[in-house]
């Protein structure tokens, strides 16, 4: 049966490769083939000197780091406590964390904009008004971090839940507690080292989400990396596509590195 299915597997893999590689190849050709000039790599060589490239990329990376830290600080203790103390609430938490998948981004942004309008409309004479102003600072919009944390919940929950299912959390915590560790020490020293792969998966998914997110940032009036690519595409289409191609290749490279690290971790744990 396995030998009979082998040609079909190769056929499916070939179709999948064509589905991904043909558009990527067409994009690369578009960036290097200039009518009347032939093959040129100007679209790639001018990326670093393009106006707004570095600032938008740095902003997206800063937002990604803040989002990863916030969502992991929120979800890791919550899921560990859920698994130890209230396993019957797991379906409820799963549904709540999956809600961002069914809420359209336009509706999500409309809700955020409505809440932000409360500042000047109702809170202008209260100390909370300064908070509303601070979280909308264009230099580092905290409101985007809060929005991205909500949007990342489904992916982070799935990654961490899979990691927690693969280990015996209760035994690890009880062993750490019996050695004199308090609850934070048990979490950091006993549970987190065994969740390294799940944490990397959650961090990578969140990074990819933040770097590629467009709708929320665009409608709220900010210019992170994805919005910059869209804006520069109106005047420099080849550069815009070149940046997109490089971003995709970097994402694939990170994914392969993550898969390799996870494979090494599984091999080391099986040998141990």
C-alpha positions in Angstrom: 0.0 0.0 0.0 2.8 2.4 0.9 4.6 1.7 -2.4 1.3 2.3 -4.3 0.8 5.6 -2.6 4.3 6.9 -3.2 3.7 8.3 -6.7 0.6 10.1 -5.5 2.5 11.6 -2.6 5.1 12.9 -5.1 2.4 14.2 -7.3 0.8 16.1 -4.4 4.2 17.5 -3.3 4.9 18.5 -6.9 1.6 20.4 -7.2 2.2 22.1 -3.8 5.7 23.1 -4.9 4.3 24.6 -8.2 1.5 26.4 -6.2 4.1 28.1 -4.1 7.2 28.4 -6.3 5.6 29.6 -9.6 4.2 32.9 -8.1 7.4 33.4 -6.2 9.4 32.9 -9.4 7.2 35.3 -11.3 7.6 37.9 -8.5 11.4 37.5 -8.7 11.4 37.9 -12.5 9.2 41.0 -12.2 11.8 42.6 -9.8 14.9 42.0 -11.9 13.5 42.3 -15.5 13.3 45.9 -16.5 11.9 46.5 -20.1 14.6 48.1 -22.2 17.4 47.5 -19.6 17.4 43.7 -19.2 18.2 42.1 -16.0 19.0 44.5 -13.1 19.1 44.2 -9.3 18.4 47.8 -8.6 15.2 47.0 -6.8 17.1 45.0 -4.3 20.1 47.2 -3.9 18.0 50.3 -3.2 15.9 48.7 -0.4 18.1 49.8 2.5 18.3 53.4 1.3 14.6 53.6 0.6 12.8 56.3 2.6 11.0 54.8 5.6 12.3 51.2 5.2 14.4 51.0 8.3 12.0 53.0 10.5 9.0 50.9 9.5 11.0 47.6 9.9 12.3 48.7 13.3 8.8 49.7 14.4 7.4 46.3 13.4 10.2 44.4 15.1 9.6 46.4 18.3 5.9 45.7 18.1 6.7 42.1 17.6 9.0 41.8 20.6 6.5 43.6 22.8 3.6 41.5 21.5 5.5 38.2 22.1 6.5 39.2 25.6 2.9 40.3 26.5 1.1 37.3 25.0 3.5 34.8 26.6 3.3 36.4 30.0 -0.4 36.3 29.7 -0.9 32.8 28.3 1.8 30.6 29.9 0.8 31.1 33.5 -2.9 31.0 32.6 -2.6 27.7 30.7 -0.4 26.1 33.4 -2.9 27.1 36.1 -5.8 25.9 33.9 -4.2 22.5 33.5 -3.4 22.2 37.2 -6.4 23.7 38.9 -9.4 23.9 36.5 -9.1 21.5 33.6 -12.9 21.5 33.1 -12.6 25.2 32.0 -10.4 24.3 29.1 -13.2 24.3 26.5 -14.3 27.7 27.6 -10.8 29.1 27.4 -10.3 27.5 24.0 -13.5 29.1 22.7 -12.5 32.5 24.1 -9.0 32.3 22.6 -10.5 31.3 19.2 -12.9 34.3 19.0 -10.3 36.5 17.1 -10.5 34.0 14.2 -14.2 34.7 13.6 -14.2 38.5 14.2 -13.6 40.3 10.9 -10.6 42.7 11.1 -12.7 45.6 10.0 -15.2 45.0 12.9 -12.2 44.7 15.2 -10.7 48.0 14.1 -14.1 49.7 14.4 -14.4 48.5 18.0 -10.9 49.8 18.8 -11.6 53.2 17.2 -14.8 53.5 19.1 -13.1 52.9 22.4 -10.3 55.3 21.5 -12.9 58.0 20.9 -14.0 57.7 24.5 -10.8 59.6 25.5 -11.7 63.1 24.0 -15.4 62.5 24.3 -15.8 61.4 27.9 -12.4 61.4 29.7 -10.8 64.7 28.7 -11.0 66.0 32.3 -9.8 62.8 33.9 -6.2 61.4 34.4 -7.2 58.4 32.2 -7.2 60.8 29.2 -3.4 60.9 29.3 -3.4 57.1 29.1 -5.5 57.2 25.9 -3.1 59.7 24.4 0.0 57.7 25.4 -1.1 54.4 23.9 -1.6 56.1 20.6 1.9 57.5 20.4 3.1 57.1 16.8 6.6 56.4 17.9 5.5 53.2 19.6 1.7 52.7 19.4 0.9 50.5 22.4 -2.7 50.2 21.0 -1.2 48.0 18.2 0.5 45.8 20.7 -2.8 45.3 22.6 -4.6 44.6 19.3 -1.9 42.1 18.2 -2.0 40.3 21.5 -5.7 39.6 20.9 -5.1 38.6 17.3 -2.3 36.2 18.4 -4.3 34.4 21.0 -5.6 31.5 18.8 -2.1 30.7 17.5 -0.4 31.0 20.8 -3.0 29.0 22.6 -2.7 26.1 20.1 1.1 26.1 20.3 1.2 26.2 24.1 -1.6 23.7 24.5 0.2 21.2 22.3 3.4 21.7 24.3 1.6 21.2 27.6 -0.2 18.1 26.4 3.2 16.6 25.6 4.6 16.9 29.2 3.3 16.0 32.7 2.9 19.4 34.2 1.6 18.3 37.5 4.5 15.9 38.2 7.0 18.6 37.2 5.4 21.2 39.5 5.0 18.8 42.4 8.7 17.7 42.1 9.8 21.3 42.0 7.6 22.2 45.0 8.9 19.2 47.0 12.4 20.6 46.4 11.5 23.9 48.1 10.7 26.0 45.0 7.8 28.4 45.1 5.2 28.7 42.4 7.1 31.2 40.2 10.3 29.2 40.5 8.5 25.9 39.7 7.1 27.5 36.6 10.4 29.0 35.4 12.8 26.2 36.3 10.7 23.1 35.8 7.9 23.9 33.3 9.4 26.4 30.9 12.5 24.4 29.9 10.2 21.6 28.8 8.1 24.1 26.8 11.0 25.4 24.7 9.6 24.1 21.4 6.1 25.3 22.1 7.4 28.8 23.2 9.5 29.0 20.0 6.4 28.1 17.9 4.2 30.6 19.6 6.9 33.3 19.3 7.4 32.6 15.6 3.7 32.6 14.8 3.3 35.9 16.6 6.3 37.4 14.8 4.9 36.4 11.4 1.5 37.8 12.4 2.9 41.2 13.4 5.2 41.6 10.4 2.4 40.7 8.0 -0.5 42.5 9.7 -1.9 45.3 7.5 -5.6 46.1 8.2 -5.5 47.2 11.8 -2.4 49.3 11.4 -3.5 50.9 8.2 -7.0 51.8 9.5 -5.6 53.2 12.7 -3.2 55.4 10.8 0.2 53.8 11.6 3.0 52.7 9.2 4.7 49.5 10.3 6.4 47.3 7.8 3.4 45.8 6.0 1.8 49.3 5.5 5.1 50.7 4.2 5.3 48.0 1.6 1.8 48.9 0.5 2.5 52.6 0.4 5.8 52.3 -1.5 4.1 50.0 -4.1 2.2 53.0 -5.5 5.4 54.7 -6.7 8.0 51.8 -6.7 6.2 48.6 -7.6 9.4 46.6 -8.2 10.9 47.6 -4.9 7.7 46.7 -3.1 7.6 43.2 -4.6 11.3 42.8 -3.9 10.8 43.6 -0.2 7.9 41.2 -0.1 10.0 38.4 -1.7 12.8 38.9 0.8 10.4 39.0 3.7 8.9 35.7 2.5 12.3 34.1 2.2 13.4 35.3 5.6 10.1 33.9 7.0 10.8 30.5 5.4 14.4 30.5 6.7 13.1 31.2 10.3 10.6 28.4 9.9 13.2 25.9 8.8 15.5 27.0 11.6 12.7 26.6 14.1 11.9 23.1 12.7 15.5 22.1 12.9 15.8 23.4 16.5 12.6 21.4 17.4 14.0 18.3 15.8 17.3 18.6 17.7 15.4 19.1 21.0 13.2 16.0 20.4 16.3 13.9 19.5 18.2 15.1 22.6 15.2 14.4 24.9 14.7 10.9 23.4 18.3 10.1 24.0 18.1 11.4 27.5 
